[in-house]
Amino acid sequence: MAAVPAAAQDGATVCLITKTDTNPFFVKMKEGAQAKAKELGLNLQAYAGKIDGDTESQLAAVEGCIAAGAKGILITPVDSKGIVPTIQKARDAGILVIALDTSLEPIEAADATFATDNFKAGELIGQWAEASMGAEAQNARIAFLDLIPAQPSVDVQRDQGFMQGFGIDVKDKNRIGDEDDPRIAGHDITNGNEEGGRTAMENLLQKDPTINVVYTINEPAAAGAYQALKAVGREGDTLVVSIDGGCPGVQNVKEGIIGATSMQYPLKMAAMGVEAIDKFAKSGEKPQASEGLTFTNTGVDLVTDKPAEGVTSMTTEEAAKACWG
């Protein structure tokens, strides 16, 4: 965990707490928060876990923000349920808490959530995969490369969104693993990184070497999965789909490593969060959710160079102008 000294010591203090400081998504999120804080004259303190899964560092960061008298906290929670009591302490101290990207559970545990519609992001790549396979979608063997065992909300929403998009009965949308569709070859965890994606793919291929569709929680995991597929000569006949919209991921779509990805907008997400805290500090007004949703939707778009009928998408050339990392 590391705090970044602020340039503007006279403004209100805003805390940004991300899962890691190495994932390009969170790097871009930090850039967006820093730029907006500087523009508004706010004192930004940035913290991050050592790895994706480091709950202890996030808990310590929230406590530090409370002690610093922060006006607001922006957080991408690792454990979206376990951190709630500590978040409540911050809110009880009068701090505006905004979840970024990953909602708390329950979502009302934060004052607001600024996020990609993660269910929609999963649904888009599920719809694309099903449409791309055509009639063969009924015979698919699908591997699910998820995040961590705790099943944070972002993990569940993306996984379940993909299933719905592909035409799988998801049973309980709030839980991974209760489905009984015979096309599901299995689930494994990746910790959201390339090494984890490779290991998870190797594990699932040992269990079922006929896998021909791979859902991945994010693009680093997808890159690892591709390596495992290539090692056994399966990279040419297996669809890999993902979510993120990072520049390396968009490039992987262009090269055919990933068939399609859903692009999200972390810089915009963080900048909007900082603006909301500035408004709260000045007026006491809290942000409102997007119409019909329980959170503020910061946008998502499907990226592929192999468009499928009935699924709106952008090309990698277009996505390269908006990607991050």
Disulfide bonds with the S-S distance in Angstrom:
Cys15-Cys65 2.26
Cys247-Cys323 2.04
